[in-house]
Amino acid sequence: MQEIGKTKGWFAVGIGLIVAGGAIYGLLILLGIGFAINQASAEAGAPIWAVLLIPGLVALGFLVLLAKVIVDRLNNAEDDHYSKTVDK
């Protein structure tokens, strides 16, 4: 992104705040889910972990596909060429 004038650096600050907020929110969600799972396993026993395996597999698959997209984009010379040469 091209930055000019008085707003130079605001993009980095904005993205940093968004990432920090998302990280804190994600951490609190994980802590809450962990607490809920511990409470549920105390009442139901070990079978609760088997039920949580399915969403865990889905989340793992999503992360693998996300990593694939990022690696493919970083290693694609054609995308780099167009981003440098196409008029904006």
Secondary structure, 3 states (H helix, E strand, C coil): CCCCHHHCCHHHHHHHHHHHHHHHHHHHHHHHHHHHHHHHHHHHCCHHHHHHHHHHHHHHHHHHHHHHHHHHHHCCHHHHHHHHHCCC
